[in-house]
Amino acid sequence: MICIIALVVFGILGIFSVSYRRIAKEALDCVFKRVTLRKCTTGLDARLKSLITGRMMRKSPKLARFTFRHFEVISWFFTTLLFVSLAYSAYSIYNFAMYGNCNGPQSTGFCVLDVANEFNLHESLSTCGEGQKPTNTSLNAPPTRFTDPSLGPPDAKIVMIEFGCFKCSYTAEAEPVVQQVLEEYPDILFVYKDFPLSSHVGSENASNAAQCVYDLKHSAYWDFRTKLLQNQKNQTEENLILWASELGMSAQSFKDCYDKNQFQNVLLQNIEDGKAAGIYGTPTFFINDQALVGPKPFRAFKNIIEEEMKK
């Protein structure tokens, strides 16, 4: 089976050298005959065996003799290893094409295919969190409460839930893609759940302000949400009141609601929902039962949504 390995190696080298192409052609002929249960007559396997063990003899005669005696078994081992490597590479390429990561939709780990760093190489670089990423990062079932601000038909086949923090830069980074998804798929139900992080000073105030806007004027909520995400460093109380006024609310009504902090229980419930779902950073998205962690390109969302549509 050494000819299979030779076919792969010399097939690649043959791109650059005619001499290697001849060896690759011999290897192909040898592999074809072995696959069809015929003996390899090119002599390539014997030449490779002699060449490899001959060179090993100079370094370690004992190892060379062992390799010569068990050459076929060793060849099978490396051939099996080659096929396993190819299978894993194919699996990684599929995941990268479908989800933007070598290891699946929920993974934010290193991906060698991500040469442009398009899909975020490490969790600490792609989400806002309260500390170290937990050892067990598998996410549980998404929440089923949809009393939070939402867009789309309530009976939609596909529900996309986002846990976000208005002070998290990665939540803001993900927003253009979220808007692209909503434009491309207007029939999905999008639910935004506040997940203010204590590590971001002022995040609870921003969420409280957004909840007040939602309570006072539903239609203004999404524009106010955009203001918060676009102005994460300028979320002073004065600006919050100003933005609410610009969107048609009474400044006094908004301030009264904001000062009462009457939606604290709503925010605490959302945090509990997030913890129950196993999230460890923002933004985290659930598309039905499938999760995406951190900002991801549009096609990562598209592939999951279209996969869910086929069910």
Secondary structure, DSSP 8 states (H G I E B T S, - for coil): -HHHHHHHHHHHHTTT-HHHHHHHHHHHHHHHHHHTT----S-HHHHHHHHHHHHHHHH-HHHHHHHHHTHHHHHHHHHHHHHHHHHHHHHHHHHHHHHSSTT-TT--S--TT-TT-TT-SSGGGT-B-SSS--S------------S-EES-TT-S-EEEEEE-TT-HHHHHHHHHHHHHHHH-TTSEEEEEE---TTSTTHHHHHHHHHHHHHH-GGGHHHHHHHHHH-TT---HHHHHHHHHHTT--HHHHHHHHHHTTTHHHHHHHHHHHHHHT--SBSEEEETTEEEES---HHHHHHHHHHHHT-
